Amino acid sequence: MTDGRNLNKPAVYQIRVKATLDLKWSDWFDSFTITPLGNSETSLTGLVADQAALHGLLGKIRDLGLPLLLVKRVENEDRTQSYRRPKSE
């Protein structure tokens, strides 16, 4: 079963959890950008190498006991190729 997308190529994902995470978690979530959204929710956005890496990331979230609200693959090819984590100041 396939819809024509190669899901084992790098892609940008947005993951939303029901927890307030601050920038101290940046190292733990590798190169993901952490954005607190209010209402005790946080968005994690970043480049994932392949499906195995995505499952590993979701396992980290599970191990922390964070309720998962959203996992979304960003379909914009240009964004995937040019995505870079903003530098912290």
DSSP file (Angstrom, degrees, kcal/mol; ACC not computed):
  #  RESIDUE AA STRUCTURE BP1 BP2  ACC     N-H-->O    O-->H-N    N-H-->O    O-->H-N    TCO  KAPPA ALPHA  PHI   PSI    X-CA   Y-CA   Z-CA
    1    1 A M              0   0    0      0, 0.0     2,-0.3     0, 0.0     0, 0.0   0.000 360.0 360.0 360.0 123.0    0.0    0.0    0.0
    2    2 A T        -     0   0    0      1,-0.0     4,-0.1     4,-0.0     0, 0.0  -0.994 360.0-156.3-149.4 151.6    1.5    3.3   -1.1
    3    3 A D        -     0   0    0     -2,-0.3     3,-0.1     2,-0.3    -1,-0.0   0.176  64.1 -93.0-112.7  15.5    0.4    6.8   -2.0
    4    4 A G  S    S+     0   0    0      1,-0.3     2,-0.3     0, 0.0    -2,-0.0   0.275  90.0 118.5  95.1 -11.3    3.4    7.6   -4.1
    5    5 A R        -     0   0    0      1,-0.0     2,-1.0     2,-0.0    -1,-0.3  -0.669  63.5-132.8 -88.4 143.9    5.4    9.3   -1.3
    6    6 A N    >   -     0   0    0     -2,-0.3     3,-1.0     1,-0.1    -4,-0.0  -0.838  23.3-175.9 -93.4 102.7    8.8    8.0   -0.2
    7    7 A L  T 3  S+     0   0    0     -2,-1.0    44,-0.2     1,-0.3    -1,-0.1   0.485  72.9  69.8 -81.8  -2.3    8.4    8.0    3.6
    8    8 A N  T 3  S+     0   0    0     42,-0.2    -1,-0.3    43,-0.1    44,-0.1   0.174  81.8  90.6-100.6  18.6   12.0    6.8    4.2
    9    9 A K  S <  S-     0   0    0     -3,-1.0    39,-0.1     1,-0.1     0, 0.0  -0.743  94.7 -80.9-102.5 158.7   13.5   10.1    3.0
   10   10 A P        +     0   0    0      0, 0.0     2,-0.3     0, 0.0    39,-0.2  -0.297  58.3 170.0 -57.6 141.5   14.2   13.0    5.4
   11   11 A A  E     -A   48   0A   0     37,-2.2    37,-3.1    39,-0.1     2,-0.4  -0.989  36.6-109.8-151.4 152.7   11.2   15.1    6.1
   12   12 A V  E     -AB  47  74A   0     62,-0.5    62,-3.1    -2,-0.3     2,-0.4  -0.720  37.3-167.9 -84.6 133.9   10.2   17.9    8.5
   13   13 A Y  E     -AB  46  73A   0     33,-2.8    33,-2.1    -2,-0.4     2,-0.5  -0.941  16.0-151.5-122.6 145.7    7.7   16.9   11.2
   14   14 A Q  E     -AB  45  72A   0     58,-3.0    58,-2.9    -2,-0.4     2,-0.4  -0.979  17.9-175.7-111.9 127.6    5.6   18.9   13.6
   15   15 A I  E     -AB  44  71A   0     29,-3.1    29,-3.4    -2,-0.5     2,-0.4  -0.988   6.6-161.7-124.9 131.4    4.8   17.1   16.8
   16   16 A R  E     -AB  43  70A   0     54,-2.3    53,-3.1    -2,-0.4    54,-1.6  -0.948   8.4-174.2-117.5 133.9    2.6   18.6   19.5
   17   17 A V  E     -AB  42  68A   0     25,-2.4    25,-2.1    -2,-0.4     2,-1.5  -0.881  33.7-117.1-123.7 156.0    2.5   17.4   23.1
   18   18 A K  S    S+     0   0    0     49,-2.6     2,-0.3    -2,-0.3    23,-0.3  -0.659  84.4  81.4 -91.8  79.2    0.4   18.3   26.1
   19   19 A A  S    S-     0   0    0     -2,-1.5     2,-0.8    47,-0.1    -2,-0.2  -0.936  80.3-111.7-171.2 154.9    3.1   19.7   28.2
   20   20 A T        -     0   0    0     -2,-0.3     2,-0.4    16,-0.1    22,-0.1  -0.883  38.5-179.9-100.5 110.2    5.0   22.9   28.6
   21   21 A L        -     0   0    0     -2,-0.8     2,-0.2    20,-0.1    22,-0.1  -0.891   9.5-157.1-108.9 139.2    8.6   22.4   27.5
   22   22 A D    >   -     0   0    0     -2,-0.4     3,-1.9    13,-0.1     4,-0.1  -0.467  41.5 -84.6-104.9-176.7   11.2   25.2   27.6
   23   23 A L  G >  S+     0   0    0      1,-0.3     3,-1.9     2,-0.2     4,-0.3   0.645 114.9  80.9 -66.2 -14.0   14.4   25.6   25.7
   24   24 A K  G 3  S+     0   0    0      1,-0.3     3,-0.4     2,-0.1     4,-0.3   0.743  86.9  60.2 -61.3 -21.4   16.3   23.5   28.2
   25   25 A W  G <> S+     0   0    0     -3,-1.9     4,-1.9     1,-0.2    -1,-0.3   0.497  75.9  97.7 -83.8  -4.5   14.9   20.5   26.4
   26   26 A S  T <4 S+     0   0    0     -3,-1.9     6,-0.3     1,-0.2    -1,-0.2   0.888  83.3  47.1 -54.8 -46.2   16.5   21.4   23.1
   27   27 A D  T >4 S+     0   0    0     -3,-0.4     3,-1.4    -4,-0.3    -1,-0.2   0.884 109.9  53.8 -63.8 -37.9   19.5   19.1   23.5
   28   28 A W  T 34 S+     0   0    0     -4,-0.3    -1,-0.2     1,-0.3    -2,-0.2   0.848 111.0  45.9 -66.4 -34.0   17.2   16.2   24.5
   29   29 A F  T >< S-     0   0    0     -4,-1.9     3,-2.1     1,-0.3    -1,-0.3  -0.060 103.4-139.5-101.0  32.3   15.2   16.6   21.3
   30   30 A D  T <  S-     0   0    0     -3,-1.4    -1,-0.3     1,-0.3    -2,-0.0  -0.199  72.0 -10.4  52.5-122.6   18.2   16.9   19.1
   31   31 A S  T 3  S+     0   0    0     16,-0.2    -1,-0.3    -3,-0.1    16,-0.2   0.181  98.4 128.4 -97.2  18.2   17.8   19.6   16.4
   32   32 A F    <   -     0   0    0     -3,-2.1     2,-0.5    -6,-0.3    14,-0.2  -0.485  59.0-125.8 -78.0 144.0   14.1   20.2   16.9
   33   33 A T  E     -C   45   0A   0     12,-3.3    12,-2.2    -2,-0.2     2,-0.5  -0.770  23.2-147.8 -85.0 128.7   12.7   23.7   17.5
   34   34 A I  E     +C   44   0A   0     -2,-0.5    10,-0.2    10,-0.2    -8,-0.1  -0.880  18.1 179.6-103.6 124.5   10.7   23.9   20.7
   35   35 A T  E     -C   43   0A   0      8,-2.8     8,-2.8    -2,-0.5     2,-0.2  -0.927  20.8-143.9-128.7 106.5    7.8   26.4   20.7
   36   36 A P  E     -C   42   0A   0      0, 0.0     6,-0.3     0, 0.0   -16,-0.1  -0.505  15.1-172.1 -64.6 134.3    5.5   26.7   23.8
   37   37 A L  E     -     0   0A   0      4,-2.9     5,-0.2     1,-0.3     2,-0.1   0.454  34.7-115.0-108.3  -3.9    2.0   27.3   22.5
   38   38 A G  E >  S+C   41   0A   0      3,-0.7     3,-1.6     1,-0.0    -1,-0.3  -0.266  91.9  76.8  86.3 174.7    0.1   28.1   25.8
   39   39 A N  T 3  S-     0   0    0      1,-0.3     3,-0.1    -2,-0.1    -1,-0.0   0.815 129.2 -67.5  51.5  32.7   -2.6   25.9   27.3
   40   40 A S  T 3  S+     0   0    0      1,-0.2     2,-0.3   -22,-0.1    -1,-0.3   0.839 105.9 127.1  57.4  36.6    0.1   23.6   28.4
   41   41 A E  E <   - C   0  38A   0     -3,-1.6    -4,-2.9   -23,-0.3    -3,-0.7  -0.932  38.9-167.7-122.7 149.6    1.0   22.6   24.9
   42   42 A T  E     -AC  17  36A   0    -25,-2.1   -25,-2.4    -2,-0.3     2,-0.5  -0.997  11.6-144.9-136.2 140.3    4.3   22.6   23.0
   43   43 A S  E     -AC  16  35A   0     -8,-2.8    -8,-2.8    -2,-0.4     2,-0.5  -0.893   9.2-164.3-104.1 133.6    5.2   22.2   19.4
   44   44 A L  E     -AC  15  34A   0    -29,-3.4   -29,-3.1    -2,-0.5     2,-0.4  -0.981  12.6-179.7-114.9 123.3    8.4   20.4   18.3
   45   45 A T  E     +AC  14  33A   0    -12,-2.2   -12,-3.3    -2,-0.5     2,-0.3  -0.987  19.2 115.6-129.3 130.3    9.4   21.0   14.7
   46   46 A G  E     -A   13   0A   0    -33,-2.1   -33,-2.8    -2,-0.4     2,-0.4  -0.993  60.0 -70.0-176.7 174.3   12.4   19.5   13.0
   47   47 A L  E     -A   12   0A   0     -2,-0.3     2,-0.4   -35,-0.2   -35,-0.2  -0.653  37.7-162.9 -83.9 129.7   14.0   17.3   10.3
   48   48 A V  E     -A   11   0A   0    -37,-3.1   -37,-2.2    -2,-0.4     3,-0.1  -0.959  13.7-145.1-115.3 130.3   13.6   13.6   10.8
   49   49 A A        -     0   0    0     -2,-0.4     2,-0.3   -39,-0.2    -1,-0.1   0.879  67.9 -37.7 -64.7 -41.9   16.0   11.3    8.8
   50   50 A D  S  > S-     0   0    0    -40,-0.1     4,-1.9   -39,-0.1   -42,-0.2  -0.928  73.1 -70.8-167.7-175.5   13.5    8.4    8.2
   51   51 A Q  H  > S+     0   0    0     -2,-0.3     4,-2.5     1,-0.2     5,-0.2   0.852 125.8  55.9 -64.7 -35.3   10.7    6.4    9.7
   52   52 A A  H  > S+     0   0    0      1,-0.2     4,-2.0     2,-0.2    -1,-0.2   0.918 108.6  47.8 -62.6 -42.2   13.1    4.6   12.1
   53   53 A A  H  > S+     0   0    0      2,-0.2     4,-2.3     1,-0.2    -2,-0.2   0.876 110.0  53.1 -65.9 -37.1   14.2    8.0   13.5
   54   54 A L  H  X S+     0   0    0     -4,-1.9     4,-2.6     2,-0.2    -2,-0.2   0.924 109.0  48.5 -63.1 -44.3   10.6    9.1   13.8
   55   55 A H  H  X S+     0   0    0     -4,-2.5     4,-1.9     1,-0.2    -2,-0.2   0.879 110.2  52.5 -64.1 -37.0    9.7    6.1   15.8
   56   56 A G  H  X S+     0   0    0     -4,-2.0     4,-1.8     2,-0.2    -1,-0.2   0.913 110.2  47.7 -62.9 -42.9   12.8    6.7   18.0
   57   57 A L  H  X S+     0   0    0     -4,-2.3     4,-2.0     1,-0.2    -2,-0.2   0.914 111.2  50.1 -64.4 -43.7   11.6   10.3   18.7
   58   58 A L  H  X S+     0   0    0     -4,-2.6     4,-2.4     1,-0.2    -1,-0.2   0.844 107.4  55.8 -64.3 -32.5    8.1    9.1   19.4
   59   59 A G  H  X S+     0   0    0     -4,-1.9     4,-2.9     2,-0.2    -1,-0.2   0.890 105.3  51.5 -64.8 -39.9    9.6    6.6   21.9
   60   60 A K  H  X S+     0   0    0     -4,-1.8     4,-1.6     2,-0.2    -2,-0.2   0.925 110.6  48.5 -60.5 -44.4   11.4    9.4   23.7
   61   61 A I  H  <>S+     0   0    0     -4,-2.0     5,-1.9     1,-0.2     4,-0.5   0.915 112.7  48.2 -63.2 -42.9    8.2   11.3   24.0
   62   62 A R  H ><5S+     0   0    0     -4,-2.4     3,-1.6     1,-0.2    -2,-0.2   0.926 108.4  54.0 -61.2 -45.7    6.4    8.1   25.3
   63   63 A D  H 3<5S+     0   0    0     -4,-2.9    -1,-0.2     1,-0.3    -2,-0.2   0.795 106.1  53.2 -62.8 -28.5    9.2    7.5   27.8
   64   64 A L  T 3<5S-     0   0    0     -4,-1.6    -1,-0.3    -5,-0.2    -2,-0.2   0.590 112.4-122.6 -79.0 -10.8    8.8   11.0   29.2
   65   65 A G  T < 5 +     0   0    0     -3,-1.6    -3,-0.2    -4,-0.5    -2,-0.1   0.746  55.5 157.7  75.7  23.5    5.1   10.3   29.7
   66   66 A L      < -     0   0    0     -5,-1.9     2,-0.3     1,-0.1    -1,-0.2  -0.705  45.6-120.8 -84.7 124.8    4.1   13.3   27.5
   67   67 A P        -     0   0    0      0, 0.0   -49,-2.6     0, 0.0     2,-0.5  -0.479  26.8-133.7 -64.4 128.3    0.6   13.0   26.0
   68   68 A L  E     +B   17   0A   0     -2,-0.3   -51,-0.2   -51,-0.2     3,-0.1  -0.726  32.0 168.8 -88.2 126.0    0.9   13.1   22.2
   69   69 A L  E     +     0   0A   0    -53,-3.1     2,-0.3    -2,-0.5   -52,-0.2   0.736  62.1   7.1-106.2 -32.1   -1.5   15.5   20.5
   70   70 A L  E     -B   16   0A   0    -54,-1.6   -54,-2.3     2,-0.0     2,-0.4  -0.985  42.2-174.6-157.3 138.1   -0.3   15.7   16.9
   71   71 A V  E     +B   15   0A   0     -2,-0.3     2,-0.4   -56,-0.2   -56,-0.2  -0.960  24.4 172.9-131.1 117.1    2.2   14.2   14.5
   72   72 A K  E     -B   14   0A   0    -58,-2.9   -58,-3.0    -2,-0.4     2,-0.6  -0.983  27.1-143.7-133.5 124.8    2.3   15.9   11.1
   73   73 A R  E     -B   13   0A   0     -2,-0.4     2,-0.6   -60,-0.2   -60,-0.2  -0.758  24.4-132.0 -83.7 123.5    4.6   15.5    8.2
   74   74 A V  E     -B   12   0A   0    -62,-3.1   -62,-0.5    -2,-0.6     6,-0.1  -0.675  16.7-161.7 -79.4 120.8    5.2   18.8    6.6
   75   75 A E        +     0   0    0     -2,-0.6     2,-0.8   -64,-0.1    -1,-0.1   0.565  52.6 113.5 -84.7  -9.9    4.7   18.2    2.9
   76   76 A N     >  -     0   0    0      1,-0.2     4,-1.9     2,-0.1     3,-0.2  -0.515  51.4-161.3 -70.4 107.4    6.5   21.3    1.5
   77   77 A E  H  > S+     0   0    0     -2,-0.8     4,-2.1     1,-0.2     5,-0.2   0.870  87.8  54.1 -57.9 -41.5    9.6   19.8   -0.3
   78   78 A D  H  > S+     0   0    0      1,-0.2     4,-1.9     2,-0.2    -1,-0.2   0.907 107.8  49.8 -62.2 -41.7   11.4   23.2   -0.3
   79   79 A R  H  > S+     0   0    0      1,-0.2     4,-1.1    -3,-0.2    -1,-0.2   0.896 108.8  53.1 -64.7 -39.5   11.0   23.5    3.5
   80   80 A T  H  < S+     0   0    0     -4,-1.9     3,-0.4     1,-0.2    -1,-0.2   0.917 112.2  44.2 -61.6 -44.1   12.3   20.0    4.0
   81   81 A Q  H  < S+     0   0    0     -4,-2.1    -1,-0.2     1,-0.2    -2,-0.2   0.817 122.6  36.0 -72.7 -30.3   15.5   20.6    2.0
   82   82 A S  H  < S+     0   0    0     -4,-1.9    -1,-0.2    -5,-0.2    -2,-0.2   0.389  82.5 131.5-105.4   4.0   16.2   24.0    3.5
   83   83 A Y     <  +     0   0    0     -4,-1.1     2,-0.4    -3,-0.4   -36,-0.1  -0.375  26.3 168.0 -65.3 127.4   15.1   23.4    7.1
   84   84 A R        -     0   0    0     -2,-0.2     3,-0.1   -38,-0.0    -2,-0.0  -0.998  39.2-110.8-137.2 139.2   17.7   24.6    9.6
   85   85 A R        -     0   0    0     -2,-0.4   -53,-0.1     1,-0.1     3,-0.1  -0.506  41.1-110.4 -67.5 131.2   17.2   25.0   13.3
   86   86 A P        -     0   0    0      0, 0.0     2,-0.2     0, 0.0    -1,-0.1  -0.370  37.0-108.2 -61.3 141.8   17.3   28.7   14.3
   87   87 A K        -     0   0    0      1,-0.1     2,-0.2    -3,-0.1    -3,-0.0  -0.529  29.6-125.4 -74.3 135.7   20.4   29.6   16.2
   88   88 A S              0   0    0     -2,-0.2    -1,-0.1     1,-0.1    -3,-0.0  -0.529 360.0 360.0 -77.1 145.8   19.9   30.3   19.9
   89   89 A E              0   0    0     -2,-0.2    -1,-0.1     0, 0.0    -2,-0.0   0.417 360.0 360.0-106.1 360.0   21.2   33.6   21.2
